[in-house]
Structures are given as structure tokens and as C-alpha cells.
Amino acid sequence: MNNSKSFKMRWSLQGTTALVTGGCGGIGRGIVEELAAFGATVHFCDKNEAELNQRLEQWDELNLPITGSLCDVSSRDDRQKLMERVSSLFCGKLNILVNNVGTGFFKPTEDYTAEEFSFIMSTNFESAFHLSQLAYPLLKESGSGSILFISSIAGLVGAKQVSLYAASKGTKLVS
């Protein structure tokens, strides 16, 4: 038997639903594509409308079961609207939440403004916590829910000029 075929059959996500934050590029894009390749129906969000529409077109051409929403996860209202949309799309159930989104500024710690601090923490840390809270009823309703937090090596080892990013992405939330 072909190993790749048995691997995909063994790890099928057929019939599951997933939400990925920051799904247009980088790690988020890869996660969206892999989840869909394994059979999950995926919804992703991103704050860049042009990139979001471009990705949706690409994935639609490939007939992948992927939908997307414009969402700035630093906004509490946007997060609530996102989860309402996900609940509607997935009939009140969600199997997988991937808290992937992350942002940062490259500058010395002493040069960060209070606004930059708030933006980084609300985008990288608060959004993951709040979306996990909002997703909990949907994950519970699915009978099988998982939450993933995409962190960064910057949170484990010292990295110049990314102290706030490291603090916001190097945390472990376990429940």
C-alpha cells in the first residue's frame, strides 16, 4: 500500500470543521491548506481584504472546502462577529480552532509606545484567549474539540528587538 495514501486515510479529518486565524499567508496559509487536504471544512480570517479575496479565489479554483472572513482579531467586536459567522456556517459546531495570527514590531523594548504594546497584546495574546472562550460552546457541541496555539521560538530564546512579540507568542495556555 502507498504510504502517503495510508497516511491520509489514517489521519482523515473528513467531516470536521476548523477555524484558522491569520490564514492568508505563512504558517496560517499552510495550516488552512493542510486541514482542507485532510478533509476538514475550513473557515479562516484575515484583516487584509485583498489577500483574503485572492486566497478565496485560489482555493475555490482548487475546489477546496474553504471559506473566509475579514476580521481584525485585535478588535473584540470583530472576534465576536467572526465566531457568530463560524457558528452559522458550521451549524453551531466547531472541531478545531487554530489561534495562529501574530504581529510585532522590530525595535528596542524601550522604544515601544503604549499603543504598540496594546496592539501586539490584543492581536497575539488577548485574541487567542477570547476566541478560545467564544469557541468553547461550539467545540463542546461538536463532541470533539481541539484548540491549537501557534507560538514562536522567540518566546523561548532571547531575540533582539522583538520583546513584546516574544512575550505574546511564547505563552502556553493549557486547560
DOKOL-61396 format. One record per atom (N, C-alpha, C, CB): residue in one letter; atom name; x, y, z. Coordinates in steps of 0.001 Angstrom, whole numbers. Glycine has a CB too. Layout:
BEGIN
SITE  residu  atome        u        v        w
SITE       A     CA        X        Y        Z
...
END
This chain:
BEGIN
SITE  residu  atome        u        v        w
SITE       M      N      844    -1182        0
SITE       M     CA        0        0        0
SITE       M      C      887     1243        0
SITE       M     CB     -959        0     1222
SITE       N      N      505     2244     -761
SITE       N     CA     1234     3505     -843
SITE       N      C     1198     4202      526
SITE       N     CB      629     4424    -1952
SITE       N      N     2381     4545     1044
SITE       N     CA     2456     5162     2375
SITE       N      C     1696     6472     2476
SITE       N     CB     3888     5399     2746
SITE       S      N     1769     7323     1454
SITE       S     CA     1077     8605     1535
SITE       S      C     -435     8403     1560
SITE       S     CB     1473     9504      357
SITE       K      N     -909     7408      833
SITE       K     CA    -2343     7132      836
SITE       K      C    -2795     6634     2206
SITE       K     CB    -2693     6099     -247
SITE       S      N    -2047     5713     2791
SITE       S     CA    -2454     5197     4103
SITE       S      C    -2324     6288     5166
SITE       S     CB    -1600     3962     4492
SITE       F      N    -1335     7163     5013
SITE       F     CA    -1178     8267     5963
SITE       F      C    -2407     9162     5936
SITE       F     CB       88     9088     5645
SITE       K      N    -2848     9532     4743
SITE       K     CA    -4017    10403     4638
SITE       K      C    -5264     9707     5157
SITE       K     CB    -4228    10844     3191
SITE       M      N    -5409     8435     4884
SITE       M     CA    -6577     7715     5381
SITE       M      C    -6516     7634     6901
SITE       M     CB    -6660     6298     4762
SITE       R      N    -5351     7382     7431
SITE       R     CA    -5186     7262     8875
SITE       R      C    -5490     8573     9584
SITE       R     CB    -3776     6809     9206
SITE       W      N    -5141     9688     8968
SITE       W     CA    -5293    10993     9599
SITE       W      C    -6402    11817     8968
SITE       W     CB    -3997    11752     9529
SITE       S      N    -7419    11178     8485
SITE       S     CA    -8516    11888     7844
SITE       S      C    -9227    12831     8820
SITE       S     CB    -9510    10892     7260
SITE       L      N    -9524    14008     8338
SITE       L     CA   -10322    14974     9081
SITE       L      C   -11682    15167     8412
SITE       L     CB    -9579    16318     9191
SITE       Q      N   -12054    14199     7582
SITE       Q     CA   -13336    14254     6884
SITE       Q      C   -14465    14471     7888
SITE       Q     CB   -13575    12960     6071
SITE       G      N   -15329    15430     7587
SITE       G     CA   -16468    15695     8450
SITE       G      C   -16189    16642     9601
SITE       G     CB   -16968    14429     8989
SITE       T      N   -14961    17120     9727
SITE       T     CA   -14642    18056    10805
SITE       T      C   -14655    19491    10280
SITE       T     CB   -13265    17723    11426
SITE       T      N   -14744    20427    11209
SITE       T     CA   -14737    21844    10877
SITE       T      C   -13578    22514    11608
SITE       T     CB   -16092    22513    11246
SITE       A      N   -13031    23555    10991
SITE       A     CA   -11881    24238    11582
SITE       A      C   -11945    25732    11310
SITE       A     CB   -10570    23657    11038
SITE       L      N   -11444    26494    12275
SITE       L     CA   -11259    27939    12135
SITE       L      C    -9789    28238    12343
SITE       L     CB   -12148    28739    13148
SITE       V      N    -9192    28985    11404
SITE       V     CA    -7783    29367    11481
SITE       V      C    -7696    30885    11401
SITE       V     CB    -6944    28693    10340
SITE       T      N    -7065    31507    12406
SITE       T     CA    -6863    32955    12352
SITE       T      C    -5594    33259    11564
SITE       T     CB    -6780    33561    13782
SITE       G      N    -5604    34369    10840
SITE       G     CA    -4427    34753    10053
SITE       G      C    -4114    33729     8975
SITE       G     CB    -3218    34929    10961
SITE       G      N    -5119    33357     8175
SITE       G     CA    -4968    32263     7233
SITE       G      C    -4495    32612     5845
SITE       G     CB    -6216    31589     7117
SITE       C      N    -4193    33853     5554
SITE       C     CA    -3811    34227     4188
SITE       C      C    -2370    33875     3820
SITE       C     CB    -4013    35694     4003
SITE       G      N    -1467    33961     4766
SITE       G     CA      -73    33763     4400
SITE       G      C      697    32982     5439
SITE       G     CB      589    35080     4176
SITE       G      N     1910    32636     5093
SITE       G     CA     2829    31994     6017
SITE       G      C     2296    30707     6616
SITE       G     CB     3172    32934     7107
SITE       I      N     2506    30554     7903
SITE       I     CA     2088    29351     8619
SITE       I      C      573    29170     8525
SITE       I     CB     2529    29420    10096
SITE       G      N     -183    30255     8661
SITE       G     CA    -1639    30171     8600
SITE       G      C    -2128    29601     7285
SITE       G     CB    -2245    31530     8817
SITE       R      N    -1567    30058     6189
SITE       R     CA    -1953    29536     4875
SITE       R      C    -1660    28049     4790
SITE       R     CB    -1216    30287     3751
SITE       G      N     -492    27656     5261
SITE       G     CA     -133    26238     5240
SITE       G      C    -1092    25402     6073
SITE       G     CB     1287    26048     5745
SITE       I      N    -1484    25911     7222
SITE       I     CA    -2413    25183     8086
SITE       I      C    -3767    25042     7404
SITE       I     CB    -2568    25897     9442
SITE       V      N    -4281    26112     6822
SITE       V     CA    -5561    26061     6113
SITE       V      C    -5517    24997     5017
SITE       V     CB    -5906    27443     5507
SITE       E      N    -4469    25030     4210
SITE       E     CA    -4363    24092     3089
SITE       E      C    -4227    22645     3567
SITE       E     CB    -3170    24459     2208
SITE       E      N    -3462    22407     4617
SITE       E     CA    -3299    21047     5138
SITE       E      C    -4593    20517     5743
SITE       E     CB    -2188    21011     6183
SITE       L      N    -5283    21358     6519
SITE       L     CA    -6549    20918     7094
SITE       L      C    -7531    20540     5990
SITE       L     CB    -7147    22016     7989
SITE       A      N    -7631    21366     4956
SITE       A     CA    -8528    21068     3836
SITE       A      C    -8084    19806     3098
SITE       A     CB    -8584    22256     2863
SITE       A      N    -6774    19622     2923
SITE       A     CA    -6268    18437     2235
SITE       A      C    -6612    17152     2988
SITE       A     CB    -4760    18542     2054
SITE       F      N    -6723    17242     4294
SITE       F     CA    -7083    16080     5101
SITE       F      C    -8597    15947     5284
SITE       F     CB    -6407    16164     6457
SITE       G      N    -9371    16791     4601
SITE       G     CA   -10811    16618     4572
SITE       G      C   -11630    17551     5436
SITE       G     CB   -11114    15277     4955
SITE       A      N   -11002    18425     6202
SITE       A     CA   -11755    19350     7044
SITE       A      C   -12393    20453     6201
SITE       A     CB   -10843    19962     8118
SITE       T      N   -13522    20935     6651
SITE       T     CA   -14121    22143     6091
SITE       T      C   -13563    23295     6914
SITE       T     CB   -15717    22100     6124
SITE       V      N   -12917    24233     6249
SITE       V     CA   -12136    25256     6941
SITE       V      C   -12694    26651     6692
SITE       V     CB   -10679    25194     6499
SITE       H      N   -12734    27428     7757
SITE       H     CA   -13008    28859     7663
SITE       H      C   -11774    29564     8223
SITE       H     CB   -14337    29268     8449
SITE       F      N   -11338    30606     7561
SITE       F     CA   -10185    31356     8046
SITE       F      C   -10536    32824     8084
SITE       F     CB    -8942    31114     7160
SITE       C      N    -9740    33563     8816
SITE       C     CA    -9930    35012     8838
SITE       C      C    -8599    35694     8597
SITE       C     CB   -10546    35476    10181
SITE       D      N    -8698    36920     8137
SITE       D     CA    -7522    37756     7931
SITE       D      C    -8001    39194     7897
SITE       D     CB    -6752    37372     6614
SITE       K      N    -7111    40128     8176
SITE       K     CA    -7524    41530     8172
SITE       K      C    -7225    42240     6856
SITE       K     CB    -6846    42260     9297
SITE       N      N    -6563    41572     5933
SITE       N     CA    -6244    42158     4638
SITE       N      C    -7252    41660     3603
SITE       N     CB    -4789    41807     4212
SITE       E      N    -8179    42525     3220
SITE       E     CA    -9280    42120     2338
SITE       E      C    -8790    41664      960
SITE       E     CB   -10261    43274     2172
SITE       A      N    -7810    42364      387
SITE       A     CA    -7312    41986     -939
SITE       A      C    -6688    40591     -907
SITE       A     CB    -6280    43018    -1441
SITE       E      N    -5863    40317      101
SITE       E     CA    -5249    38989      220
SITE       E      C    -6289    37923      497
SITE       E     CB    -4199    38981     1324
SITE       L      N    -7266    38237     1348
SITE       L     CA    -8329    37288     1661
SITE       L      C    -9072    36893      388
SITE       L     CB    -9307    37887     2694
SITE       N      N    -9460    37870     -412
SITE       N     CA   -10174    37578    -1656
SITE       N      C    -9316    36791    -2639
SITE       N     CB   -10640    38868    -2305
SITE       Q      N    -8027    37112    -2701
SITE       Q     CA    -7112    36383    -3582
SITE       Q      C    -7021    34916    -3164
SITE       Q     CB    -5711    37033    -3566
SITE       R      N    -6870    34658    -1875
SITE       R     CA    -6790    33274    -1382
SITE       R      C    -8088    32526    -1650
SITE       R     CB    -6475    33253      126
SITE       L      N    -9221    33193    -1388
SITE       L     CA   -10507    32540    -1626
SITE       L      C   -10657    32132    -3091
SITE       L     CB   -11657    33467    -1218
SITE       E      N   -10226    32997    -4009
SITE       E     CA   -10271    32667    -5444
SITE       E      C    -9394    31468    -5749
SITE       E     CB    -9826    33870    -6294
SITE       Q      N    -8169    31461    -5224
SITE       Q     CA    -7242    30353    -5475
SITE       Q      C    -7805    29040    -4957
SITE       Q     CB    -5884    30631    -4823
SITE       W      N    -8311    29069    -3735
SITE       W     CA    -8807    27828    -3140
SITE       W      C   -10112    27388    -3776
SITE       W     CB    -8995    27997    -1642
SITE       D      N   -10924    28329    -4252
SITE       D     CA   -12150    27983    -4955
SITE       D      C   -11823    27282    -6270
SITE       D     CB   -13002    29239    -5210
SITE       E      N   -10801    27765    -6977
SITE       E     CA   -10376    27127    -8227
SITE       E      C    -9916    25689    -8002
SITE       E     CB    -9254    27931    -8875
SITE       L      N    -9412    25405    -6807
SITE       L     CA    -8965    24049    -6464
SITE       L      C   -10086    23213    -5833
SITE       L     CB    -7774    24120    -5507
SITE       N      N   -11283    23812    -5764
SITE       N     CA   -12454    23142    -5165
SITE       N      C   -12208    22698    -3732
SITE       N     CB   -12849    21937    -5999
SITE       L      N   -11488    23510    -2969
SITE       L     CA   -11239    23196    -1570
SITE       L      C   -12374    23759     -713
SITE       L     CB    -9869    23762    -1113
SITE       P      N   -12776    23031      324
SITE       P     CA   -13884    23475     1175
SITE       P      C   -13439    24533     2187
SITE       P     CB   -14491    22281     1910
SITE       I      N   -13130    25731     1659
SITE       I     CA   -12576    26808     2472
SITE       I      C   -13400    28069     2258
SITE       I     CB   -11083    27059     2126
SITE       T      N   -13774    28700     3377
SITE       T     CA   -14438    30000     3343
SITE       T      C   -13604    30964     4182
SITE       T     CB   -15920    29909     3874
SITE       G      N   -13873    32245     4042
SITE       G     CA   -13079    33219     4780
SITE       G      C   -13874    34442     5175
SITE       G     CB   -11896    33636     3969
SITE       S      N   -13374    35115     6204
SITE       S     CA   -13982    36350     6710
SITE       S      C   -12916    37398     6945
SITE       S     CB   -14764    36087     8009
SITE       L      N   -13305    38624     6694
SITE       L     CA   -12461    39750     7055
SITE       L      C   -12600    39959     8558
SITE       L     CB   -12848    41047     6253
SITE       C      N   -11480    40003     9272
SITE       C     CA   -11532    40155    10725
SITE       C      C   -10195    40689    11227
SITE       C     CB   -11875    38805    11414
SITE       D      N   -10265    41732    12009
SITE       D     CA    -9095    42225    12726
SITE       D      C    -9211    41667    14140
SITE       D     CB    -9007    43818    12715
SITE       V      N    -8442    40624    14440
SITE       V     CA    -8593    39940    15731
SITE       V      C    -8186    40809    16911
SITE       V     CB    -7773    38672    15740
SITE       S      N    -7576    41975    16669
SITE       S     CA    -7279    42874    17781
SITE       S      C    -8559    43548    18287
SITE       S     CB    -6248    43937    17352
SITE       S      N    -9642    43429    17523
SITE       S     CA   -10927    44037    17872
SITE       S      C   -11853    43004    18511
SITE       S     CB   -11593    44651    16623
SITE       R      N   -12275    43280    19732
SITE       R     CA   -13207    42390    20440
SITE       R      C   -14503    42208    19637
SITE       R     CB   -13526    42953    21849
SITE       D      N   -15034    43285    19076
SITE       D     CA   -16264    43193    18273
SITE       D      C   -16063    42314    17039
SITE       D     CB   -16726    44593    17842
SITE       D      N   -14926    42485    16365
SITE       D     CA   -14633    41648    15192
SITE       D      C   -14550    40174    15583
SITE       D     CB   -13313    42093    14527
SITE       R      N   -13936    39880    16723
SITE       R     CA   -13832    38486    17182
SITE       R      C   -15213    37895    17435
SITE       R     CB   -12979    38397    18462
SITE       Q      N   -16081    38665    18046
SITE       Q     CA   -17435    38177    18321
SITE       Q      C   -18202    37939    17022
SITE       Q     CB   -18197    39175    19210
SITE       K      N   -18081    38846    16065
SITE       K     CA   -18736    38677    14765
SITE       K      C   -18177    37462    14027
SITE       K     CB   -18562    39942    13907
SITE       L      N   -16879    37265    14117
SITE       L     CA   -16254    36096    13486
SITE       L      C   -16845    34807    14048
SITE       L     CB   -14723    36116    13695
SITE       M      N   -16940    34720    15361
SITE       M     CA   -17439    33484    15947
SITE       M      C   -18921    33284    15644
SITE       M     CB   -17207    33484    17454
SITE       E      N   -19678    34358    15529
SITE       E     CA   -21083    34237    15113
SITE       E      C   -21170    33682    13695
SITE       E     CB   -21800    35610    15195
SITE       R      N   -20296    34159    12824
SITE       R     CA   -20270    33664    11437
SITE       R      C   -19886    32189    11403
SITE       R     CB   -19281    34491    10580
SITE       V      N   -18885    31813    12182
SITE       V     CA   -18447    30417    12228
SITE       V      C   -19570    29531    12755
SITE       V     CB   -17185    30268    13109
SITE       S      N   -20252    29974    13791
SITE       S     CA   -21363    29214    14344
SITE       S      C   -22456    29006    13293
SITE       S     CB   -21936    29928    15574
SITE       S      N   -22741    30049    12538
SITE       S     CA   -23744    29959    11479
SITE       S      C   -23303    29009    10370
SITE       S     CB   -24024    31341    10899
SITE       L      N   -22063    29140     9929
SITE       L     CA   -21538    28289     8851
SITE       L      C   -21503    26816     9238
SITE       L     CB   -20141    28743     8462
SITE       F      N   -21133    26548    10475
SITE       F     CA   -20909    25167    10916
SITE       F      C   -22024    24646    11819
SITE       F     CB   -19586    25070    11643
SITE       C      N   -23203    25267    11724
SITE       C     CA   -24392    24801    12463
SITE       C      C   -24134    24652    13955
SITE       C     CB   -24865    23472    11902
SITE       G      N   -23442    25632    14536
SITE       G     CA   -23229    25644    15983
SITE       G      C   -22178    24691    16496
SITE       G     CB   -24483    25344    16654
SITE       K      N   -21368    24131    15584
SITE       K     CA   -20329    23180    15997
SITE       K      C   -18985    23572    15387
SITE       K     CB   -20709    21736    15579
SITE       L      N   -17924    23294    16113
SITE       L     CA   -16564    23529    15642
SITE       L      C   -15685    22451    16242
SITE       L     CB   -16053    24961    16024
SITE       N      N   -14817    21860    15414
SITE       N     CA   -13920    20814    15904
SITE       N      C   -12525    21328    16232
SITE       N     CB   -13819    19715    14886
SITE       I      N   -12054    22318    15454
SITE       I     CA   -10662    22761    15588
SITE       I      C   -10601    24281    15527
SITE       I     CB    -9770    22136    14480
SITE       L      N    -9952    24865    16515
SITE       L     CA    -9641    26295    16498
SITE       L      C    -8130    26417    16491
SITE       L     CB   -10278    27055    17729
SITE       V      N    -7603    27107    15482
SITE       V     CA    -6164    27352    15404
SITE       V      C    -5922    28844    15598
SITE       V     CB    -5572    26857    14037
SITE       N      N    -5394    29207    16773
SITE       N     CA    -5017    30588    17078
SITE       N      C    -3615    30809    16512
SITE       N     CB    -5065    30879    18636
SITE       N      N    -3573    31269    15286
SITE       N     CA    -2305    31402    14567
SITE       N      C    -1827    32847    14456
SITE       N     CB    -2441    30815    13189
SITE       V      N    -2737    33777    14302
SITE       V     CA    -2380    35152    13964
SITE       V      C    -1317    35721    14903
SITE       V     CB    -3616    36030    13998
SITE       G      N     -449    36518    14335
SITE       G     CA      584    37165    15138
SITE       G      C     1169    38358    14417
SITE       G     CB     1684    36180    15484
SITE       T      N     1547    39354    15203
SITE       T     CA     2157    40550    14631
SITE       T      C     3190    41091    15609
SITE       T     CB     1083    41628    14306
SITE       G      N     4064    41913    15129
SITE       G     CA     5066    42512    16002
SITE       G      C     5791    43644    15300
SITE       G     CB     6065    41461    16470
SITE       F      N     6588    44348    16071
SITE       F     CA     7413    45436    15552
SITE       F      C     8855    45153    15942
SITE       F     CB     6941    46831    16095
SITE       F      N     9762    45434    15063
SITE       F     CA    11178    45244    15355
SITE       F      C    11761    46560    15851
SITE       F     CB    11945    44735    14102
SITE       K      N    11955    46637    17169
SITE       K     CA    12535    47839    17756
SITE       K      C    12971    47522    19178
SITE       K     CB    11525    49025    17733
SITE       P      N    13858    48326    19716
SITE       P     CA    14272    48113    21109
SITE       P      C    13081    48239    22063
SITE       P     CB    15371    49121    21502
SITE       T      N    13099    47468    23114
SITE       T     CA    11998    47438    24077
SITE       T      C    11650    48829    24590
SITE       T     CB    12351    46536    25244
SITE       E      N    12647    49636    24885
SITE       E     CA    12377    50957    25462
SITE       E      C    11690    51910    24479
SITE       E     CB    13671    51577    25942
SITE       D      N    11646    51545    23198
SITE       D     CA    11042    52419    22198
SITE       D      C     9573    52097    21888
SITE       D     CB    11839    52342    20936
SITE       Y      N     9041    51023    22461
SITE       Y     CA     7634    50685    22214
SITE       Y      C     6724    51728    22854
SITE       Y     CB     7304    49272    22764
SITE       T      N     5674    52103    22145
SITE       T     CA     4679    53010    22708
SITE       T      C     3597    52178    23417
SITE       T     CB     4052    53920    21590
SITE       A      N     2797    52835    24217
SITE       A     CA     1684    52158    24885
SITE       A      C      696    51608    23851
SITE       A     CB      964    53126    25858
SITE       E      N      496    52329    22759
SITE       E     CA     -412    51883    21708
SITE       E      C      117    50633    21021
SITE       E     CB     -628    52993    20684
SITE       E      N     1428    50600    20759
SITE       E     CA     2023    49408    20144
SITE       E      C     1918    48202    21072
SITE       E     CB     3494    49668    19785
SITE       F      N     2173    48439    22360
SITE       F     CA     2034    47368    23344
SITE       F      C      608    46808    23317
SITE       F     CB     2387    47884    24762
SITE       S      N     -376    47690    23379
SITE       S     CA    -1781    47263    23387
SITE       S      C    -2140    46512    22111
SITE       S     CB    -2706    48472    23557
SITE       F      N    -1677    46999    20966
SITE       F     CA    -1993    46356    19691
SITE       F      C    -1398    44949    19620
SITE       F     CB    -1474    47206    18523
SITE       I      N     -144    44804    19985
SITE       I     CA      505    43491    19929
SITE       I      C     -161    42516    20894
SITE       I     CB     2005    43615    20253
SITE       M      N     -410    42947    22100
SITE       M     CA    -1021    42056    23087
SITE       M      C    -2456    41695    22717
SITE       M     CB     -993    42702    24465
SITE       S      N    -3219    42647    22192
SITE       S     CA    -4602    42329    21820
SITE       S      C    -4645    41420    20588
SITE       S     CB    -5396    43625    21551
SITE       T      N    -3711    41594    19680
SITE       T     CA    -3674    40757    18482
SITE       T      C    -3163    39352    18796
SITE       T     CB    -2795    41404    17413
SITE       N      N    -2041    39254    19464
SITE       N     CA    -1374    37961    19642
SITE       N      C    -1855    37171    20850
SITE       N     CB       92    38174    19760
SITE       F      N    -2146    37842    21939
SITE       F     CA    -2460    37137    23175
SITE       F      C    -3950    37181    23519
SITE       F     CB    -1660    37723    24312
SITE       E      N    -4486    38381    23641
SITE       E     CA    -5890    38507    24037
SITE       E      C    -6822    37835    23040
SITE       E     CB    -6267    39972    24182
SITE       S      N    -6525    37962    21740
SITE       S     CA    -7401    37354    20735
SITE       S      C    -7450    35837    20886
SITE       S     CB    -6929    37723    19325
SITE       A      N    -6317    35225    21155
SITE       A     CA    -6288    33764    21323
SITE       A      C    -7118    33343    22528
SITE       A     CB    -4837    33264    21481
SITE       F      N    -6980    34064    23620
SITE       F     CA    -7745    33750    24825
SITE       F      C    -9243    33955    24589
SITE       F     CB    -7270    34618    26001
SITE       H      N    -9608    35118    24035
SITE       H     CA   -11018    35441    23826
SITE       H      C   -11664    34517    22796
SITE       H     CB   -11164    36891    23383
SITE       L      N   -10982    34252    21685
SITE       L     CA   -11551    33348    20682
SITE       L      C   -11730    31944    21249
SITE       L     CB   -10657    33301    19434
SITE       S      N   -10816    31528    22115
SITE       S     CA   -10968    30216    22756
SITE       S      C   -12208    30195    23640
SITE       S     CB    -9715    29867    23589
SITE       Q      N   -12440    31279    24367
SITE       Q     CA   -13657    31376    25183
SITE       Q      C   -14904    31341    24300
SITE       Q     CB   -13642    32669    26029
SITE       L      N   -14897    32124    23235
SITE       L     CA   -16050    32180    22342
SITE       L      C   -16289    30850    21639
SITE       L     CB   -15862    33279    21313
SITE       A      N   -15225    30140    21325
SITE       A     CA   -15337    28863    20614
SITE       A      C   -15760    27720    21518
SITE       A     CB   -14027    28521    19961
SITE       Y      N   -15564    27858    22815
SITE       Y     CA   -15818    26750    23742
SITE       Y      C   -17196    26101    23547
SITE       Y     CB   -15694    27245    25167
SITE       P      N   -18297    26857    23496
SITE       P     CA   -19597    26187    23318
SITE       P      C   -19683    25400    22006
SITE       P     CB   -20719    27218    23363
SITE       L      N   -19075    25921    20952
SITE       L     CA   -19099    25234    19656
SITE       L      C   -18236    23976    19688
SITE       L     CB   -18615    26176    18539
SITE       L      N   -17082    24066    20334
SITE       L     CA   -16193    22907    20462
SITE       L      C   -16866    21827    21303
SITE       L     CB   -14837    23319    21095
SITE       K      N   -17504    22239    22371
SITE       K     CA   -18203    21300    23249
SITE       K      C   -19349    20628    22498
SITE       K     CB   -18735    22023    24507
SITE       E      N   -20099    21403    21743
SITE       E     CA   -21241    20883    20985
SITE       E      C   -20795    19859    19936
SITE       E     CB   -21995    22036    20305
SITE       S      N   -19596    20017    19410
SITE       S     CA   -19109    19085    18387
SITE       S      C   -18796    17714    18974
SITE       S     CB   -17865    19651    17708
SITE       G      N   -18582    17659    20285
SITE       G     CA   -18250    16389    20924
SITE       G      C   -16784    16038    20842
SITE       G     CB   -19046    15296    20315
SITE       S      N   -16040    16791    20045
SITE       S     CA   -14609    16531    19884
SITE       S      C   -13946    17823    19438
SITE       S     CB   -14345    15374    18855
SITE       G      N   -13378    18547    20382
SITE       G     CA   -12807    19838    20051
SITE       G      C   -11348    19952    20428
SITE       G     CB   -13577    20915    20719
SITE       S      N   -10608    20673    19601
SITE       S     CA    -9195    20930    19860
SITE       S      C    -8892    22396    19622
SITE       S     CB    -8298    20041    18973
SITE       I      N    -8051    22953    20487
SITE       I     CA    -7574    24325    20318
SITE       I      C    -6060    24266    20192
SITE       I     CB    -8017    25251    21517
SITE       L      N    -5546    24890    19155
SITE       L     CA    -4108    24951    18938
SITE       L      C    -3654    26396    19021
SITE       L     CB    -3723    24333    17575
SITE       F      N    -2517    26606    19661
SITE       F     CA    -1912    27929    19775
SITE       F      C     -572    27888    19052
SITE       F     CB    -1738    28358    21278
SITE       I      N     -436    28704    18020
SITE       I     CA      828    28768    17290
SITE       I      C     1694    29792    18003
SITE       I     CB      615    29145    15769
SITE       S      N     2771    29296    18576
SITE       S     CA     3668    30168    19333
SITE       S      C     4898    30478    18479
SITE       S     CB     4083    29508    20688
SITE       S      N     5962    30893    19113
SITE       S     CA     7174    31257    18396
SITE       S      C     8389    30877    19222
SITE       S     CB     7190    32762    18068
SITE       I      N     9435    30510    18537
SITE       I     CA    10701    30226    19203
SITE       I      C    11196    31476    19932
SITE       I     CB    11757    29734    18182
SITE       A      N    10738    32646    19476
SITE       A     CA    11135    33899    20130
SITE       A      C    10670    33940    21581
SITE       A     CB    10568    35102    19369
SITE       G      N     9645    33171    21910
SITE       G     CA     9155    33118    23280
SITE       G      C     9990    32230    24187
SITE       G     CB     7744    32642    23289
SITE       L      N    10890    31467    23594
SITE       L     CA    11722    30548    24377
SITE       L      C    13173    30977    24484
SITE       L     CB    11662    29184    23780
SITE       V      N    13642    31694    23489
SITE       V     CA    15037    32146    23486
SITE       V      C    15063    33656    23243
SITE       V     CB    15878    31389    22395
SITE       G      N    16062    34295    23722
SITE       G     CA    16173    35737    23533
SITE       G      C    16329    36103    22072
SITE       G     CB    17339    36280    24323
SITE       A      N    15601    37111    21653
SITE       A     CA    15705    37606    20286
SITE       A      C    15706    39130    20349
SITE       A     CB    14532    37069    19383
SITE       K      N    16641    39732    19685
SITE       K     CA    16754    41189    19713
SITE       K      C    15556    41861    19063
SITE       K     CB    18029    41630    19018
SITE       Q      N    15098    42924    19683
SITE       Q     CA    14106    43850    19155
SITE       Q      C    12722    43246    18910
SITE       Q     CB    14609    44418    17892
SITE       V      N    12386    42149    19574
SITE       V     CA    11041    41576    19443
SITE       V      C    10492    41151    20812
SITE       V     CB    11064    40366    18480
SITE       S      N    10818    41914    21838
SITE       S     CA    10447    41507    23199
SITE       S      C     8941    41363    23394
SITE       S     CB    10983    42505    24192
SITE       L      N     8140    42283    22872
SITE       L     CA     6693    42175    23050
SITE       L      C     6114    41019    22249
SITE       L     CB     6014    43472    22646
SITE       Y      N     6605    40830    21034
SITE       Y     CA     6162    39690    20235
SITE       Y      C     6495    38395    20980
SITE       Y     CB     6827    39705    18822
SITE       A      N     7699    38297    21499
SITE       A     CA     8122    37098    22227
SITE       A      C     7233    36856    23447
SITE       A     CB     9592    37226    22661
SITE       A      N     6930    37902    24182
SITE       A     CA     6077    37760    25365
SITE       A      C     4672    37300    24981
SITE       A     CB     6003    39087    26133
SITE       S      N     4166    37780    23858
SITE       S     CA     2793    37473    23469
SITE       S      C     2645    36128    22781
SITE       S     CB     2274    38544    22569
SITE       K      N     3702    35611    22158
SITE       K     CA     3612    34354    21418
SITE       K      C     4312    33192    22115
SITE       K     CB     4193    34535    20046
SITE       G      N     4947    33451    23235
SITE       G     CA     5693    32384    23885
SITE       G      C     4959    31748    25045
SITE       G     CB     6995    32904    24360
SITE       T      N     3689    32057    25178
SITE       T     CA     2931    31540    26302
SITE       T      C     2316    30192    25991
SITE       T     CB     1857    32516    26699
SITE       K      N     2057    29435    27030
SITE       K     CA     1352    28165    26901
SITE       K      C       35    28292    27643
SITE       K     CB     2202    26971    27453
SITE       L      N    -1047    28040    26952
SITE       L     CA    -2363    28013    27581
SITE       L      C    -2838    26580    27535
SITE       L     CB    -3379    28982    26871
SITE       V      N    -3032    25984    28654
SITE       V     CA    -3469    24604    28707
SITE       V      C    -4670    24522    29628
SITE       V     CB    -2330    23668    29184
SITE       S      N    -5685    23796    29186
SITE       S     CA    -6833    23616    30076
SITE       S      C    -7325    22209    30016
SITE       S     CB    -7955    24569    29724
END
